[in-house]
Each structure stands twice: as structure tokens, then as C-alpha cells.
């Protein structure tokens, strides 16, 4: 079970890194793009945190 959790964490960390790169490499994002991507980033952070807690227990 730990292997599956670790794989999921790696997947979500990779998605988070992609979003962070998108934010950092674009200087002309619209307000809508920032809000949409920030919401997705927030969801990813919650998933990562939940998986890390599950891994500890």
C-alpha cells in the first residue's frame, strides 16, 4: 500500500511542479488563468498533504 501512496505523491508533486513552472514562466497571465491554476494548485496541495499523512499512519 505504501508503494501506491508514494507513486501518487510523486505524481501530484510532478503536477504541482508543472503548475509552478507555468506560473513562473508566464508574465502575461490573465486573472482568470491565475485563479483557475491557483485553485488546481490548492487541490494538489491538499491531495499531497493527505497522502503524506496517510503514509505516516
PyMOL Python script that loads the backbone (N, CA, C, O; Angstrom):
from pymol import cmd

cmd.read_pdbstr("""\
ATOM      1  N   UNK A   1       0.820  -1.198   0.000  1.00  0.00           N
ATOM      2  CA  UNK A   1       0.000   0.000   0.000  1.00  0.00           C
ATOM      3  C   UNK A   1       0.864   1.263   0.000  1.00  0.00           C
ATOM      4  O   UNK A   1       0.523   2.262  -0.633  1.00  0.00           O
ATOM      5  N   UNK A   2       1.997   1.201   0.726  1.00  0.00           N
ATOM      6  CA  UNK A   2       2.889   2.359   0.768  1.00  0.00           C
ATOM      7  C   UNK A   2       3.430   2.706  -0.613  1.00  0.00           C
ATOM      8  O   UNK A   2       3.624   3.880  -0.929  1.00  0.00           O
ATOM      9  N   UNK A   3       3.674   1.688  -1.436  1.00  0.00           N
ATOM     10  CA  UNK A   3       4.178   1.939  -2.788  1.00  0.00           C
ATOM     11  C   UNK A   3       3.183   2.741  -3.612  1.00  0.00           C
ATOM     12  O   UNK A   3       3.567   3.647  -4.351  1.00  0.00           O
ATOM     13  N   UNK A   4       1.903   2.407  -3.483  1.00  0.00           N
ATOM     14  CA  UNK A   4       0.874   3.128  -4.233  1.00  0.00           C
ATOM     15  C   UNK A   4       0.763   4.575  -3.754  1.00  0.00           C
ATOM     16  O   UNK A   4       0.587   5.495  -4.553  1.00  0.00           O
ATOM     17  N   UNK A   5       0.868   4.758  -2.447  1.00  0.00           N
ATOM     18  CA  UNK A   5       0.804   6.115  -1.894  1.00  0.00           C
ATOM     19  C   UNK A   5       2.010   6.924  -2.369  1.00  0.00           C
ATOM     20  O   UNK A   5       1.864   8.080  -2.765  1.00  0.00           O
ATOM     21  N   UNK A   6       3.195   6.324  -2.331  1.00  0.00           N
ATOM     22  CA  UNK A   6       4.393   7.015  -2.797  1.00  0.00           C
ATOM     23  C   UNK A   6       4.299   7.376  -4.271  1.00  0.00           C
ATOM     24  O   UNK A   6       4.724   8.460  -4.671  1.00  0.00           O
ATOM     25  N   UNK A   7       3.754   6.489  -5.074  1.00  0.00           N
ATOM     26  CA  UNK A   7       3.580   6.771  -6.506  1.00  0.00           C
ATOM     27  C   UNK A   7       2.600   7.925  -6.713  1.00  0.00           C
ATOM     28  O   UNK A   7       2.823   8.786  -7.565  1.00  0.00           O
ATOM     29  N   UNK A   8       1.529   7.944  -5.944  1.00  0.00           N
ATOM     30  CA  UNK A   8       0.552   9.030  -6.051  1.00  0.00           C
ATOM     31  C   UNK A   8       1.180  10.353  -5.630  1.00  0.00           C
ATOM     32  O   UNK A   8       0.945  11.381  -6.264  1.00  0.00           O
ATOM     33  N   UNK A   9       1.979  10.332  -4.564  1.00  0.00           N
ATOM     34  CA  UNK A   9       2.663  11.547  -4.115  1.00  0.00           C
ATOM     35  C   UNK A   9       3.594  12.051  -5.212  1.00  0.00           C
ATOM     36  O   UNK A   9       3.607  13.246  -5.507  1.00  0.00           O
ATOM     37  N   UNK A  10       4.362  11.171  -5.810  1.00  0.00           N
ATOM     38  CA  UNK A  10       5.264  11.567  -6.890  1.00  0.00           C
ATOM     39  C   UNK A  10       4.491  12.191  -8.057  1.00  0.00           C
ATOM     40  O   UNK A  10       4.913  13.192  -8.635  1.00  0.00           O
ATOM     41  N   UNK A  11       3.362  11.581  -8.385  1.00  0.00           N
ATOM     42  CA  UNK A  11       2.533  12.081  -9.490  1.00  0.00           C
ATOM     43  C   UNK A  11       2.036  13.496  -9.194  1.00  0.00           C
ATOM     44  O   UNK A  11       2.149  14.387 -10.036  1.00  0.00           O
ATOM     45  N   UNK A  12       1.487  13.697  -7.995  1.00  0.00           N
ATOM     46  CA  UNK A  12       0.952  15.015  -7.652  1.00  0.00           C
ATOM     47  C   UNK A  12       2.052  16.052  -7.485  1.00  0.00           C
ATOM     48  O   UNK A  12       1.839  17.225  -7.792  1.00  0.00           O
ATOM     49  N   UNK A  13       3.224  15.647  -7.006  1.00  0.00           N
ATOM     50  CA  UNK A  13       4.353  16.576  -6.923  1.00  0.00           C
ATOM     51  C   UNK A  13       4.799  17.012  -8.316  1.00  0.00           C
ATOM     52  O   UNK A  13       5.153  18.171  -8.526  1.00  0.00           O
ATOM     53  N   UNK A  14       4.779  16.089  -9.252  1.00  0.00           N
ATOM     54  CA  UNK A  14       5.133  16.422 -10.629  1.00  0.00           C
ATOM     55  C   UNK A  14       4.119  17.391 -11.238  1.00  0.00           C
ATOM     56  O   UNK A  14       4.494  18.338 -11.929  1.00  0.00           O
ATOM     57  N   UNK A  15       2.839  17.149 -10.978  1.00  0.00           N
ATOM     58  CA  UNK A  15       1.800  18.066 -11.477  1.00  0.00           C
ATOM     59  C   UNK A  15       1.952  19.442 -10.841  1.00  0.00           C
ATOM     60  O   UNK A  15       1.783  20.460 -11.512  1.00  0.00           O
ATOM     61  N   UNK A  16       2.274  19.474  -9.531  1.00  0.00           N
ATOM     62  CA  UNK A  16       2.473  20.750  -8.843  1.00  0.00           C
ATOM     63  C   UNK A  16       3.654  21.501  -9.445  1.00  0.00           C
ATOM     64  O   UNK A  16       3.586  22.711  -9.658  1.00  0.00           O
ATOM     65  N   UNK A  17       4.729  20.782  -9.717  1.00  0.00           N
ATOM     66  CA  UNK A  17       5.912  21.406 -10.310  1.00  0.00           C
ATOM     67  C   UNK A  17       5.572  22.001 -11.675  1.00  0.00           C
ATOM     68  O   UNK A  17       6.029  23.093 -12.013  1.00  0.00           O
ATOM     69  N   UNK A  18       4.772  21.280 -12.456  1.00  0.00           N
ATOM     70  CA  UNK A  18       4.360  21.788 -13.758  1.00  0.00           C
ATOM     71  C   UNK A  18       3.563  23.074 -13.643  1.00  0.00           C
ATOM     72  O   UNK A  18       3.772  24.008 -14.418  1.00  0.00           O
ATOM     73  N   UNK A  19       2.654  23.130 -12.685  1.00  0.00           N
ATOM     74  CA  UNK A  19       1.866  24.348 -12.486  1.00  0.00           C
ATOM     75  C   UNK A  19       2.749  25.502 -12.015  1.00  0.00           C
ATOM     76  O   UNK A  19       2.590  26.637 -12.465  1.00  0.00           O
ATOM     77  N   UNK A  20       3.673  25.206 -11.114  1.00  0.00           N
ATOM     78  CA  UNK A  20       4.562  26.257 -10.629  1.00  0.00           C
ATOM     79  C   UNK A  20       5.424  26.792 -11.768  1.00  0.00           C
ATOM     80  O   UNK A  20       5.646  27.999 -11.860  1.00  0.00           O
ATOM     81  N   UNK A  21       5.906  25.915 -12.627  1.00  0.00           N
ATOM     82  CA  UNK A  21       6.683  26.353 -13.786  1.00  0.00           C
ATOM     83  C   UNK A  21       5.837  27.205 -14.723  1.00  0.00           C
ATOM     84  O   UNK A  21       6.316  28.196 -15.274  1.00  0.00           O
ATOM     85  N   UNK A  22       4.584  26.818 -14.899  1.00  0.00           N
ATOM     86  CA  UNK A  22       3.665  27.584 -15.747  1.00  0.00           C
ATOM     87  C   UNK A  22       3.512  29.004 -15.195  1.00  0.00           C
ATOM     88  O   UNK A  22       3.568  29.978 -15.946  1.00  0.00           O
ATOM     89  N   UNK A  23       3.317  29.112 -13.866  1.00  0.00           N
ATOM     90  CA  UNK A  23       3.186  30.428 -13.241  1.00  0.00           C
ATOM     91  C   UNK A  23       4.464  31.246 -13.408  1.00  0.00           C
ATOM     92  O   UNK A  23       4.421  32.422 -13.766  1.00  0.00           O
ATOM     93  N   UNK A  24       5.588  30.611 -13.146  1.00  0.00           N
ATOM     94  CA  UNK A  24       6.859  31.337 -13.146  1.00  0.00           C
ATOM     95  C   UNK A  24       7.344  31.719 -14.533  1.00  0.00           C
ATOM     96  O   UNK A  24       8.113  32.670 -14.674  1.00  0.00           O
ATOM     97  N   UNK A  25       6.915  31.002 -15.553  1.00  0.00           N
ATOM     98  CA  UNK A  25       7.410  31.265 -16.898  1.00  0.00           C
ATOM     99  C   UNK A  25       6.476  32.120 -17.743  1.00  0.00           C
ATOM    100  O   UNK A  25       6.794  32.414 -18.896  1.00  0.00           O
ATOM    101  N   UNK A  26       5.340  32.524 -17.203  1.00  0.00           N
ATOM    102  CA  UNK A  26       4.393  33.345 -17.953  1.00  0.00           C
ATOM    103  C   UNK A  26       4.209  34.685 -17.258  1.00  0.00           C
ATOM    104  O   UNK A  26       3.791  34.756 -16.103  1.00  0.00           O
ATOM    105  N   UNK A  27       4.528  35.729 -17.980  1.00  0.00           N
ATOM    106  CA  UNK A  27       4.403  37.082 -17.428  1.00  0.00           C
ATOM    107  C   UNK A  27       3.085  37.745 -17.785  1.00  0.00           C
ATOM    108  O   UNK A  27       2.767  38.812 -17.260  1.00  0.00           O
ATOM    109  N   UNK A  28       2.328  37.139 -18.657  1.00  0.00           N
ATOM    110  CA  UNK A  28       1.105  37.788 -19.135  1.00  0.00           C
ATOM    111  C   UNK A  28      -0.136  36.935 -18.877  1.00  0.00           C
ATOM    112  O   UNK A  28      -0.988  36.792 -19.754  1.00  0.00           O
ATOM    113  N   UNK A  29      -0.238  36.374 -17.682  1.00  0.00           N
ATOM    114  CA  UNK A  29      -1.408  35.560 -17.336  1.00  0.00           C
ATOM    115  C   UNK A  29      -2.594  36.461 -17.032  1.00  0.00           C
ATOM    116  O   UNK A  29      -2.450  37.520 -16.422  1.00  0.00           O
ATOM    117  N   UNK A  30      -3.758  36.024 -17.465  1.00  0.00           N
ATOM    118  CA  UNK A  30      -4.962  36.781 -17.139  1.00  0.00           C
ATOM    119  C   UNK A  30      -5.393  36.435 -15.720  1.00  0.00           C
ATOM    120  O   UNK A  30      -4.927  35.453 -15.143  1.00  0.00           O
ATOM    121  N   UNK A  31      -6.271  37.235 -15.173  1.00  0.00           N
ATOM    122  CA  UNK A  31      -6.779  36.993 -13.832  1.00  0.00           C
ATOM    123  C   UNK A  31      -7.463  35.636 -13.769  1.00  0.00           C
ATOM    124  O   UNK A  31      -7.301  34.905 -12.792  1.00  0.00           O
ATOM    125  N   UNK A  32      -8.219  35.296 -14.791  1.00  0.00           N
ATOM    126  CA  UNK A  32      -8.922  34.017 -14.832  1.00  0.00           C
ATOM    127  C   UNK A  32      -7.944  32.847 -14.812  1.00  0.00           C
ATOM    128  O   UNK A  32      -8.160  31.858 -14.111  1.00  0.00           O
ATOM    129  N   UNK A  33      -6.864  32.967 -15.590  1.00  0.00           N
ATOM    130  CA  UNK A  33      -5.857  31.906 -15.623  1.00  0.00           C
ATOM    131  C   UNK A  33      -5.189  31.732 -14.263  1.00  0.00           C
ATOM    132  O   UNK A  33      -4.947  30.608 -13.821  1.00  0.00           O
ATOM    133  N   UNK A  34      -4.897  32.832 -13.615  1.00  0.00           N
ATOM    134  CA  UNK A  34      -4.264  32.764 -12.296  1.00  0.00           C
ATOM    135  C   UNK A  34      -5.200  32.096 -11.295  1.00  0.00           C
ATOM    136  O   UNK A  34      -4.774  31.231 -10.530  1.00  0.00           O
ATOM    137  N   UNK A  35      -6.460  32.488 -11.297  1.00  0.00           N
ATOM    138  CA  UNK A  35      -7.430  31.924 -10.364  1.00  0.00           C
ATOM    139  C   UNK A  35      -7.634  30.438 -10.620  1.00  0.00           C
ATOM    140  O   UNK A  35      -7.618  29.643  -9.680  1.00  0.00           O
ATOM    141  N   UNK A  36      -7.825  30.055 -11.868  1.00  0.00           N
ATOM    142  CA  UNK A  36      -8.049  28.645 -12.201  1.00  0.00           C
ATOM    143  C   UNK A  36      -6.853  27.780 -11.812  1.00  0.00           C
ATOM    144  O   UNK A  36      -7.017  26.708 -11.228  1.00  0.00           O
ATOM    145  N   UNK A  37      -5.674  28.245 -12.133  1.00  0.00           N
ATOM    146  CA  UNK A  37      -4.482  27.465 -11.821  1.00  0.00           C
ATOM    147  C   UNK A  37      -4.179  27.465 -10.326  1.00  0.00           C
ATOM    148  O   UNK A  37      -3.665  26.478  -9.800  1.00  0.00           O
ATOM    149  N   UNK A  38      -4.488  28.548  -9.647  1.00  0.00           N
ATOM    150  CA  UNK A  38      -4.296  28.588  -8.199  1.00  0.00           C
ATOM    151  C   UNK A  38      -5.256  27.612  -7.506  1.00  0.00           C
ATOM    152  O   UNK A  38      -4.888  26.968  -6.524  1.00  0.00           O
ATOM    153  N   UNK A  39      -6.471  27.508  -8.014  1.00  0.00           N
ATOM    154  CA  UNK A  39      -7.420  26.542  -7.460  1.00  0.00           C
ATOM    155  C   UNK A  39      -6.910  25.116  -7.654  1.00  0.00           C
ATOM    156  O   UNK A  39      -6.985  24.295  -6.739  1.00  0.00           O
ATOM    157  N   UNK A  40      -6.399  24.827  -8.834  1.00  0.00           N
ATOM    158  CA  UNK A  40      -5.867  23.497  -9.106  1.00  0.00           C
ATOM    159  C   UNK A  40      -4.646  23.213  -8.226  1.00  0.00           C
ATOM    160  O   UNK A  40      -4.471  22.098  -7.735  1.00  0.00           O
ATOM    161  N   UNK A  41      -3.811  24.229  -8.034  1.00  0.00           N
ATOM    162  CA  UNK A  41      -2.640  24.084  -7.174  1.00  0.00           C
ATOM    163  C   UNK A  41      -3.064  23.815  -5.730  1.00  0.00           C
ATOM    164  O   UNK A  41      -2.451  22.999  -5.042  1.00  0.00           O
ATOM    165  N   UNK A  42      -4.089  24.486  -5.282  1.00  0.00           N
ATOM    166  CA  UNK A  42      -4.607  24.279  -3.933  1.00  0.00           C
ATOM    167  C   UNK A  42      -5.111  22.851  -3.751  1.00  0.00           C
ATOM    168  O   UNK A  42      -4.846  22.222  -2.726  1.00  0.00           O
ATOM    169  N   UNK A  43      -5.823  22.349  -4.725  1.00  0.00           N
ATOM    170  CA  UNK A  43      -6.335  20.972  -4.673  1.00  0.00           C
ATOM    171  C   UNK A  43      -5.173  19.983  -4.633  1.00  0.00           C
ATOM    172  O   UNK A  43      -5.205  19.014  -3.875  1.00  0.00           O
ATOM    173  N   UNK A  44      -4.158  20.227  -5.442  1.00  0.00           N
ATOM    174  CA  UNK A  44      -2.981  19.352  -5.440  1.00  0.00           C
ATOM    175  C   UNK A  44      -2.296  19.360  -4.080  1.00  0.00           C
ATOM    176  O   UNK A  44      -1.871  18.313  -3.592  1.00  0.00           O
ATOM    177  N   UNK A  45      -2.188  20.529  -3.470  1.00  0.00           N
ATOM    178  CA  UNK A  45      -1.548  20.625  -2.156  1.00  0.00           C
ATOM    179  C   UNK A  45      -2.324  19.817  -1.116  1.00  0.00           C
ATOM    180  O   UNK A  45      -1.722  19.130  -0.290  1.00  0.00           O
ATOM    181  N   UNK A  46      -3.651  19.896  -1.153  1.00  0.00           N
ATOM    182  CA  UNK A  46      -4.466  19.109  -0.229  1.00  0.00           C
ATOM    183  C   UNK A  46      -4.258  17.611  -0.446  1.00  0.00           C
ATOM    184  O   UNK A  46      -4.132  16.850   0.514  1.00  0.00           O
ATOM    185  N   UNK A  47      -4.224  17.200  -1.691  1.00  0.00           N
ATOM    186  CA  UNK A  47      -4.024  15.780  -2.002  1.00  0.00           C
ATOM    187  C   UNK A  47      -2.662  15.305  -1.520  1.00  0.00           C
ATOM    188  O   UNK A  47      -2.545  14.234  -0.924  1.00  0.00           O
ATOM    189  N   UNK A  48      -1.640  16.099  -1.776  1.00  0.00           N
ATOM    190  CA  UNK A  48      -0.290  15.737  -1.343  1.00  0.00           C
ATOM    191  C   UNK A  48      -0.230  15.617   0.176  1.00  0.00           C
ATOM    192  O   UNK A  48       0.326  14.656   0.708  1.00  0.00           O
ATOM    193  N   UNK A  49      -0.801  16.589   0.865  1.00  0.00           N
ATOM    194  CA  UNK A  49      -0.804  16.564   2.327  1.00  0.00           C
ATOM    195  C   UNK A  49      -1.547  15.347   2.856  1.00  0.00           C
ATOM    196  O   UNK A  49      -1.074  14.680   3.777  1.00  0.00           O
ATOM    197  N   UNK A  50      -2.700  15.058   2.284  1.00  0.00           N
ATOM    198  CA  UNK A  50      -3.489  13.906   2.732  1.00  0.00           C
ATOM    199  C   UNK A  50      -2.729  12.604   2.510  1.00  0.00           C
ATOM    200  O   UNK A  50      -2.752  11.719   3.364  1.00  0.00           O
ATOM    201  N   UNK A  51      -2.067  12.486   1.386  1.00  0.00           N
ATOM    202  CA  UNK A  51      -1.302  11.276   1.104  1.00  0.00           C
ATOM    203  C   UNK A  51      -0.103  11.141   2.034  1.00  0.00           C
ATOM    204  O   UNK A  51       0.233  10.034   2.453  1.00  0.00           O
ATOM    205  N   UNK A  52       0.537  12.246   2.358  1.00  0.00           N
ATOM    206  CA  UNK A  52       1.674  12.210   3.278  1.00  0.00           C
ATOM    207  C   UNK A  52       1.222  11.800   4.672  1.00  0.00           C
ATOM    208  O   UNK A  52       1.924  11.050   5.352  1.00  0.00           O
ATOM    209  N   UNK A  53       0.063  12.279   5.107  1.00  0.00           N
ATOM    210  CA  UNK A  53      -0.483  11.898   6.401  1.00  0.00           C
ATOM    211  C   UNK A  53      -0.835  10.414   6.393  1.00  0.00           C
ATOM    212  O   UNK A  53      -0.562   9.701   7.359  1.00  0.00           O
ATOM    213  N   UNK A  54      -1.440   9.953   5.305  1.00  0.00           N
ATOM    214  CA  UNK A  54      -1.789   8.535   5.200  1.00  0.00           C
ATOM    215  C   UNK A  54      -0.538   7.661   5.237  1.00  0.00           C
ATOM    216  O   UNK A  54      -0.558   6.566   5.799  1.00  0.00           O
ATOM    217  N   UNK A  55       0.522   8.134   4.653  1.00  0.00           N
ATOM    218  CA  UNK A  55       1.770   7.376   4.625  1.00  0.00           C
ATOM    219  C   UNK A  55       2.383   7.272   6.020  1.00  0.00           C
ATOM    220  O   UNK A  55       2.978   6.250   6.362  1.00  0.00           O
ATOM    221  N   UNK A  56       2.242   8.317   6.820  1.00  0.00           N
ATOM    222  CA  UNK A  56       2.776   8.307   8.175  1.00  0.00           C
ATOM    223  C   UNK A  56       1.996   7.395   9.093  1.00  0.00           C
ATOM    224  O   UNK A  56       2.554   6.832  10.035  1.00  0.00           O
ATOM    225  N   UNK A  57       0.708   7.244   8.827  1.00  0.00           N
ATOM    226  CA  UNK A  57      -0.126   6.405   9.707  1.00  0.00           C
ATOM    227  C   UNK A  57      -0.089   5.025   9.248  1.00  0.00           C
ATOM    228  O   UNK A  57      -0.722   4.157   9.848  1.00  0.00           O
TER     229      UNK A  57
END
""", "prot")
cmd.dss("prot")
cmd.show_as("cartoon", "prot")
cmd.util.cbc("prot")
cmd.orient("prot")
